[in-house]
């Protein structure tokens, strides 16, 4: 059995974190268990969700660090201390550098609210509406040092409606995120995925 200690990095509401906690409780997260939550912002709802589930939390306020390298080094130490096998960025609004990523090769994933490589960065749903695409969605991908540029693990499509606003489109995409992310974590924990270059395959 492949056990996976999952540490989730958050910055805000934490509904994706909640989807992982709910999946774990429902027995659908496979061999994965959420063992810690780290936020770069104090007082966010995601920390309350973790505490309510009995998961240890840490706050590393990025504003208290001299630069990105110092923050990433401290974050890496925290995540290593929590014994992470897999690091999940769930609404974590900081770009990570090699100083962090080198400690967790192929073990950091992110959930993003667009069909990458379209609309990376902030406000994916707003960018999709602005561009006028008819289909958007969400992507789970490995994290590299770029902005939402790592190899794609899983995607789900969400049709754009003529009367969509940023809020309504984001809300429908979020529903798919909450399904896609726990499934990807379960697959990774069960060693059912293999990355070859940019392509991630299901192991037969
Ligand atoms: C999600 O749309 C996620 O894809 C994006 O930020 C949002 C965070 O939502 N990166 P939550 O904090 O998980 O509720």
py3Dmol code that shows the C-alpha trace and the ligand (Angstrom):
import py3Dmol

protein = """\
ATOM      1  CA  UNK A   1       0.000   0.000   0.000  1.00  0.00           C
ATOM      2  CA  UNK A   2       1.294   3.468  -0.883  1.00  0.00           C
ATOM      3  CA  UNK A   3       0.582   5.840   1.962  1.00  0.00           C
ATOM      4  CA  UNK A   4       0.665   9.522   1.126  1.00  0.00           C
ATOM      5  CA  UNK A   5       0.987  12.243   3.662  1.00  0.00           C
ATOM      6  CA  UNK A   6      -0.589  15.292   2.042  1.00  0.00           C
ATOM      7  CA  UNK A   7       0.222  18.852   3.089  1.00  0.00           C
ATOM      8  CA  UNK A   8      -2.127  21.480   1.657  1.00  0.00           C
ATOM      9  CA  UNK A   9      -1.008  25.065   1.058  1.00  0.00           C
ATOM     10  CA  UNK A  10      -3.765  27.689   1.170  1.00  0.00           C
ATOM     11  CA  UNK A  11      -4.321  31.441   1.099  1.00  0.00           C
ATOM     12  CA  UNK A  12      -8.064  31.910   1.444  1.00  0.00           C
ATOM     13  CA  UNK A  13     -11.460  30.263   1.541  1.00  0.00           C
ATOM     14  CA  UNK A  14     -10.292  26.684   1.359  1.00  0.00           C
ATOM     15  CA  UNK A  15     -13.204  25.046  -0.453  1.00  0.00           C
ATOM     16  CA  UNK A  16     -10.728  22.840  -2.345  1.00  0.00           C
ATOM     17  CA  UNK A  17      -9.103  21.912   0.963  1.00  0.00           C
ATOM     18  CA  UNK A  18     -12.607  21.034   2.186  1.00  0.00           C
ATOM     19  CA  UNK A  19     -13.122  18.763  -0.818  1.00  0.00           C
ATOM     20  CA  UNK A  20      -9.988  16.830   0.200  1.00  0.00           C
ATOM     21  CA  UNK A  21     -11.050  16.613   3.847  1.00  0.00           C
ATOM     22  CA  UNK A  22     -14.534  15.466   2.809  1.00  0.00           C
ATOM     23  CA  UNK A  23     -13.102  12.859   0.425  1.00  0.00           C
ATOM     24  CA  UNK A  24     -10.813  11.547   3.134  1.00  0.00           C
ATOM     25  CA  UNK A  25     -13.729  11.206   5.536  1.00  0.00           C
ATOM     26  CA  UNK A  26     -15.837   9.532   2.844  1.00  0.00           C
ATOM     27  CA  UNK A  27     -13.048   7.060   2.123  1.00  0.00           C
ATOM     28  CA  UNK A  28     -12.521   8.220  -1.476  1.00  0.00           C
ATOM     29  CA  UNK A  29      -9.051   9.752  -1.089  1.00  0.00           C
ATOM     30  CA  UNK A  30      -7.401   6.371  -1.449  1.00  0.00           C
ATOM     31  CA  UNK A  31      -4.241   6.002   0.583  1.00  0.00           C
ATOM     32  CA  UNK A  32      -3.866   9.757   1.049  1.00  0.00           C
ATOM     33  CA  UNK A  33      -4.342  11.606   4.332  1.00  0.00           C
ATOM     34  CA  UNK A  34      -4.215  15.362   4.924  1.00  0.00           C
ATOM     35  CA  UNK A  35      -1.616  15.754   7.688  1.00  0.00           C
ATOM     36  CA  UNK A  36      -1.117  19.507   7.685  1.00  0.00           C
ATOM     37  CA  UNK A  37      -2.303  22.828   6.275  1.00  0.00           C
ATOM     38  CA  UNK A  38      -0.025  25.832   5.804  1.00  0.00           C
ATOM     39  CA  UNK A  39      -1.351  29.299   4.986  1.00  0.00           C
ATOM     40  CA  UNK A  40       0.625  32.357   3.938  1.00  0.00           C
ATOM     41  CA  UNK A  41      -2.207  34.489   5.323  1.00  0.00           C
ATOM     42  CA  UNK A  42      -3.355  34.556   8.949  1.00  0.00           C
ATOM     43  CA  UNK A  43      -7.038  34.305   9.829  1.00  0.00           C
ATOM     44  CA  UNK A  44      -8.327  32.763   6.603  1.00  0.00           C
ATOM     45  CA  UNK A  45     -11.325  30.455   6.461  1.00  0.00           C
ATOM     46  CA  UNK A  46      -9.167  27.569   5.198  1.00  0.00           C
ATOM     47  CA  UNK A  47      -7.406  27.457   8.586  1.00  0.00           C
ATOM     48  CA  UNK A  48     -10.773  27.126  10.351  1.00  0.00           C
ATOM     49  CA  UNK A  49     -11.728  24.273   8.043  1.00  0.00           C
ATOM     50  CA  UNK A  50      -8.483  22.449   8.871  1.00  0.00           C
ATOM     51  CA  UNK A  51      -8.897  23.009  12.608  1.00  0.00           C
ATOM     52  CA  UNK A  52     -12.484  21.750  12.464  1.00  0.00           C
ATOM     53  CA  UNK A  53     -11.188  18.541  10.888  1.00  0.00           C
ATOM     54  CA  UNK A  54      -8.476  18.187  13.527  1.00  0.00           C
ATOM     55  CA  UNK A  55      -5.662  18.828  11.039  1.00  0.00           C
ATOM     56  CA  UNK A  56      -2.574  20.717  12.320  1.00  0.00           C
ATOM     57  CA  UNK A  57      -2.177  24.204  10.869  1.00  0.00           C
ATOM     58  CA  UNK A  58       0.741  26.579  10.416  1.00  0.00           C
ATOM     59  CA  UNK A  59       0.801  30.220   9.336  1.00  0.00           C
ATOM     60  CA  UNK A  60       3.819  31.568   7.491  1.00  0.00           C
ATOM     61  CA  UNK A  61       3.016  35.187   6.670  1.00  0.00           C
ATOM     62  CA  UNK A  62       5.019  35.988   3.537  1.00  0.00           C
ATOM     63  CA  UNK A  63       5.089  39.673   4.512  1.00  0.00           C
ATOM     64  CA  UNK A  64       7.333  38.794   7.457  1.00  0.00           C
ATOM     65  CA  UNK A  65      10.116  37.580   5.152  1.00  0.00           C
ATOM     66  CA  UNK A  66      12.787  39.668   3.482  1.00  0.00           C
ATOM     67  CA  UNK A  67      12.324  38.079   0.074  1.00  0.00           C
ATOM     68  CA  UNK A  68      10.837  35.159  -1.826  1.00  0.00           C
ATOM     69  CA  UNK A  69      13.911  32.960  -1.220  1.00  0.00           C
ATOM     70  CA  UNK A  70      13.655  33.391   2.547  1.00  0.00           C
ATOM     71  CA  UNK A  71       9.925  32.631   2.520  1.00  0.00           C
ATOM     72  CA  UNK A  72      10.393  29.549   0.329  1.00  0.00           C
ATOM     73  CA  UNK A  73      13.167  28.196   2.567  1.00  0.00           C
ATOM     74  CA  UNK A  74      10.991  28.583   5.667  1.00  0.00           C
ATOM     75  CA  UNK A  75       8.001  27.049   3.880  1.00  0.00           C
ATOM     76  CA  UNK A  76      10.082  24.090   2.761  1.00  0.00           C
ATOM     77  CA  UNK A  77      11.254  23.499   6.332  1.00  0.00           C
ATOM     78  CA  UNK A  78       7.650  23.559   7.626  1.00  0.00           C
ATOM     79  CA  UNK A  79       6.385  21.197   4.942  1.00  0.00           C
ATOM     80  CA  UNK A  80       9.303  18.811   5.470  1.00  0.00           C
ATOM     81  CA  UNK A  81       8.692  18.883   9.218  1.00  0.00           C
ATOM     82  CA  UNK A  82       5.095  17.803   8.546  1.00  0.00           C
ATOM     83  CA  UNK A  83       6.499  14.812   6.677  1.00  0.00           C
ATOM     84  CA  UNK A  84       4.844  15.573   3.348  1.00  0.00           C
ATOM     85  CA  UNK A  85       4.869  13.007   0.546  1.00  0.00           C
ATOM     86  CA  UNK A  86       2.634  15.212  -1.596  1.00  0.00           C
ATOM     87  CA  UNK A  87       2.102  18.992  -1.508  1.00  0.00           C
ATOM     88  CA  UNK A  88      -1.221  20.325  -2.800  1.00  0.00           C
ATOM     89  CA  UNK A  89      -1.632  24.000  -3.665  1.00  0.00           C
ATOM     90  CA  UNK A  90      -5.330  24.705  -3.138  1.00  0.00           C
ATOM     91  CA  UNK A  91      -5.974  28.377  -3.674  1.00  0.00           C
ATOM     92  CA  UNK A  92      -2.389  29.168  -2.660  1.00  0.00           C
ATOM     93  CA  UNK A  93      -1.637  32.566  -4.165  1.00  0.00           C
ATOM     94  CA  UNK A  94       2.163  32.545  -4.218  1.00  0.00           C
ATOM     95  CA  UNK A  95       4.546  31.441  -6.960  1.00  0.00           C
ATOM     96  CA  UNK A  96       7.053  28.913  -5.581  1.00  0.00           C
ATOM     97  CA  UNK A  97      10.736  28.992  -6.529  1.00  0.00           C
ATOM     98  CA  UNK A  98      13.212  26.161  -7.037  1.00  0.00           C
ATOM     99  CA  UNK A  99      14.293  26.733  -3.436  1.00  0.00           C
ATOM    100  CA  UNK A 100      11.031  25.091  -2.408  1.00  0.00           C
ATOM    101  CA  UNK A 101      10.335  22.873  -5.407  1.00  0.00           C
ATOM    102  CA  UNK A 102      13.740  21.131  -5.405  1.00  0.00           C
ATOM    103  CA  UNK A 103      12.742  19.457  -2.145  1.00  0.00           C
ATOM    104  CA  UNK A 104       9.615  17.907  -3.686  1.00  0.00           C
ATOM    105  CA  UNK A 105      10.300  16.885  -7.278  1.00  0.00           C
ATOM    106  CA  UNK A 106       7.069  15.701  -8.964  1.00  0.00           C
ATOM    107  CA  UNK A 107       5.355  15.935  -5.599  1.00  0.00           C
ATOM    108  CA  UNK A 108       3.758  19.395  -5.812  1.00  0.00           C
ATOM    109  CA  UNK A 109       0.422  19.876  -7.598  1.00  0.00           C
ATOM    110  CA  UNK A 110      -1.914  22.824  -8.120  1.00  0.00           C
ATOM    111  CA  UNK A 111      -5.570  23.298  -9.019  1.00  0.00           C
ATOM    112  CA  UNK A 112      -6.233  26.122 -11.488  1.00  0.00           C
ATOM    113  CA  UNK A 113      -9.592  27.477 -12.701  1.00  0.00           C
ATOM    114  CA  UNK A 114      -9.029  27.350 -16.482  1.00  0.00           C
ATOM    115  CA  UNK A 115      -8.139  24.851 -19.182  1.00  0.00           C
ATOM    116  CA  UNK A 116      -4.393  25.444 -19.223  1.00  0.00           C
ATOM    117  CA  UNK A 117      -2.397  26.592 -21.095  1.00  0.00           C
ATOM    118  CA  UNK A 118      -5.194  29.128 -21.611  1.00  0.00           C
ATOM    119  CA  UNK A 119      -5.579  31.805 -18.961  1.00  0.00           C
ATOM    120  CA  UNK A 120      -2.819  31.188 -16.400  1.00  0.00           C
ATOM    121  CA  UNK A 121      -2.347  33.479 -13.408  1.00  0.00           C
ATOM    122  CA  UNK A 122      -5.078  35.226 -11.492  1.00  0.00           C
ATOM    123  CA  UNK A 123      -8.799  35.446 -12.349  1.00  0.00           C
ATOM    124  CA  UNK A 124      -8.968  32.561 -14.812  1.00  0.00           C
ATOM    125  CA  UNK A 125     -12.779  32.745 -15.169  1.00  0.00           C
ATOM    126  CA  UNK A 126     -12.640  36.517 -15.842  1.00  0.00           C
ATOM    127  CA  UNK A 127      -9.946  35.972 -18.478  1.00  0.00           C
ATOM    128  CA  UNK A 128     -12.087  33.282 -20.146  1.00  0.00           C
ATOM    129  CA  UNK A 129     -15.094  35.633 -20.342  1.00  0.00           C
ATOM    130  CA  UNK A 130     -12.942  38.494 -21.580  1.00  0.00           C
ATOM    131  CA  UNK A 131     -11.524  36.316 -24.370  1.00  0.00           C
ATOM    132  CA  UNK A 132     -14.960  34.967 -25.272  1.00  0.00           C
ATOM    133  CA  UNK A 133     -14.253  31.227 -25.184  1.00  0.00           C
ATOM    134  CA  UNK A 134     -17.268  28.900 -25.181  1.00  0.00           C
ATOM    135  CA  UNK A 135     -15.665  26.221 -23.022  1.00  0.00           C
ATOM    136  CA  UNK A 136     -13.515  26.747 -19.951  1.00  0.00           C
ATOM    137  CA  UNK A 137     -12.862  24.512 -16.975  1.00  0.00           C
ATOM    138  CA  UNK A 138     -10.158  23.547 -14.530  1.00  0.00           C
ATOM    139  CA  UNK A 139      -6.769  21.865 -14.499  1.00  0.00           C
ATOM    140  CA  UNK A 140      -4.767  19.891 -11.966  1.00  0.00           C
ATOM    141  CA  UNK A 141      -1.089  20.107 -12.841  1.00  0.00           C
ATOM    142  CA  UNK A 142       2.369  19.513 -11.476  1.00  0.00           C
ATOM    143  CA  UNK A 143       3.992  22.701 -10.255  1.00  0.00           C
ATOM    144  CA  UNK A 144       7.201  23.991 -11.773  1.00  0.00           C
ATOM    145  CA  UNK A 145       8.841  27.379 -11.314  1.00  0.00           C
ATOM    146  CA  UNK A 146       6.649  28.976 -13.999  1.00  0.00           C
ATOM    147  CA  UNK A 147       3.194  30.472 -13.601  1.00  0.00           C
ATOM    148  CA  UNK A 148       0.775  27.526 -14.061  1.00  0.00           C
ATOM    149  CA  UNK A 149       3.125  25.916 -16.614  1.00  0.00           C
ATOM    150  CA  UNK A 150       3.746  22.418 -15.203  1.00  0.00           C
ATOM    151  CA  UNK A 151       2.656  19.118 -16.789  1.00  0.00           C
ATOM    152  CA  UNK A 152      -1.116  18.563 -16.863  1.00  0.00           C
ATOM    153  CA  UNK A 153      -2.490  15.772 -14.652  1.00  0.00           C
ATOM    154  CA  UNK A 154      -6.249  16.128 -15.197  1.00  0.00           C
ATOM    155  CA  UNK A 155      -8.743  18.562 -16.699  1.00  0.00           C
ATOM    156  CA  UNK A 156     -12.502  19.056 -16.668  1.00  0.00           C
ATOM    157  CA  UNK A 157     -14.455  21.179 -19.146  1.00  0.00           C
ATOM    158  CA  UNK A 158     -17.183  23.636 -18.167  1.00  0.00           C
ATOM    159  CA  UNK A 159     -19.353  25.279 -20.875  1.00  0.00           C
ATOM    160  CA  UNK A 160     -19.537  29.082 -20.767  1.00  0.00           C
ATOM    161  CA  UNK A 161     -23.108  30.439 -20.800  1.00  0.00           C
ATOM    162  CA  UNK A 162     -24.114  33.614 -22.598  1.00  0.00           C
ATOM    163  CA  UNK A 163     -25.295  35.178 -19.343  1.00  0.00           C
ATOM    164  CA  UNK A 164     -22.278  34.134 -17.273  1.00  0.00           C
ATOM    165  CA  UNK A 165     -20.558  36.615 -14.988  1.00  0.00           C
ATOM    166  CA  UNK A 166     -17.142  36.020 -13.454  1.00  0.00           C
ATOM    167  CA  UNK A 167     -18.919  34.833 -10.308  1.00  0.00           C
ATOM    168  CA  UNK A 168     -21.331  32.376 -11.944  1.00  0.00           C
ATOM    169  CA  UNK A 169     -18.651  30.860 -14.180  1.00  0.00           C
ATOM    170  CA  UNK A 170     -16.170  30.601 -11.291  1.00  0.00           C
ATOM    171  CA  UNK A 171     -18.827  28.886  -9.167  1.00  0.00           C
ATOM    172  CA  UNK A 172     -19.555  26.220 -11.819  1.00  0.00           C
ATOM    173  CA  UNK A 173     -15.831  25.658 -12.381  1.00  0.00           C
ATOM    174  CA  UNK A 174     -15.363  25.291  -8.619  1.00  0.00           C
ATOM    175  CA  UNK A 175     -17.858  22.412  -8.571  1.00  0.00           C
ATOM    176  CA  UNK A 176     -15.618  20.581 -11.039  1.00  0.00           C
ATOM    177  CA  UNK A 177     -12.464  21.500  -9.070  1.00  0.00           C
ATOM    178  CA  UNK A 178     -13.936  19.832  -6.005  1.00  0.00           C
ATOM    179  CA  UNK A 179     -14.367  16.598  -7.964  1.00  0.00           C
ATOM    180  CA  UNK A 180     -11.108  16.718  -9.941  1.00  0.00           C
ATOM    181  CA  UNK A 181      -8.647  17.515  -7.141  1.00  0.00           C
ATOM    182  CA  UNK A 182      -9.489  14.657  -4.735  1.00  0.00           C
ATOM    183  CA  UNK A 183      -9.503  12.217  -7.663  1.00  0.00           C
ATOM    184  CA  UNK A 184      -6.032  13.375  -8.732  1.00  0.00           C
ATOM    185  CA  UNK A 185      -4.698  13.132  -5.171  1.00  0.00           C
ATOM    186  CA  UNK A 186      -6.082   9.591  -4.836  1.00  0.00           C
ATOM    187  CA  UNK A 187      -4.482   8.624  -8.158  1.00  0.00           C
ATOM    188  CA  UNK A 188      -1.108  10.055  -7.162  1.00  0.00           C
ATOM    189  CA  UNK A 189      -1.231   8.466  -3.715  1.00  0.00           C
ATOM    190  CA  UNK A 190      -2.012   5.145  -5.338  1.00  0.00           C
ATOM    191  CA  UNK A 191       0.894   5.549  -7.786  1.00  0.00           C
ATOM    192  CA  UNK A 192      -1.550   5.245 -10.697  1.00  0.00           C
ATOM    193  CA  UNK A 193       0.024   8.111 -12.664  1.00  0.00           C
ATOM    194  CA  UNK A 194       3.392   8.395 -14.352  1.00  0.00           C
ATOM    195  CA  UNK A 195       4.946  11.526 -15.856  1.00  0.00           C
ATOM    196  CA  UNK A 196       7.081  11.264 -18.991  1.00  0.00           C
ATOM    197  CA  UNK A 197       8.226  14.745 -19.917  1.00  0.00           C
ATOM    198  CA  UNK A 198       5.105  16.860 -20.232  1.00  0.00           C
ATOM    199  CA  UNK A 199       2.761  13.893 -20.565  1.00  0.00           C
ATOM    200  CA  UNK A 200       1.166  12.279 -17.561  1.00  0.00           C
ATOM    201  CA  UNK A 201      -0.129   8.762 -18.208  1.00  0.00           C
ATOM    202  CA  UNK A 202      -2.346   6.452 -16.261  1.00  0.00           C
ATOM    203  CA  UNK A 203      -0.319   3.377 -15.333  1.00  0.00           C
ATOM    204  CA  UNK A 204      -2.007   0.374 -17.007  1.00  0.00           C
TER     205      UNK A 204
END
"""
ligand_1 = """\
14
LIG
C -9.941 28.116 -6.830
O -10.670 28.493 -7.962
C -8.574 27.658 -7.241
O -8.576 26.959 -8.440
C -7.862 28.966 -7.389
O -8.333 29.778 -6.345
C -9.607 29.317 -5.947
C -9.476 28.950 -4.504
O -10.612 28.468 -3.935
N -6.445 28.771 -7.439
P -10.594 27.826 -2.495
O -9.671 28.640 -1.587
O -10.120 26.404 -2.610
O -12.016 27.921 -2.032
"""
view = py3Dmol.view(width=600, height=400)
view.addModel(protein, "pdb")
view.setStyle({"model": 0}, {"cartoon": {"style": "trace"}})
view.addModel(ligand_1, "xyz")
view.setStyle({"model": 1}, {"stick": {}})
view.zoomTo()
view.show()
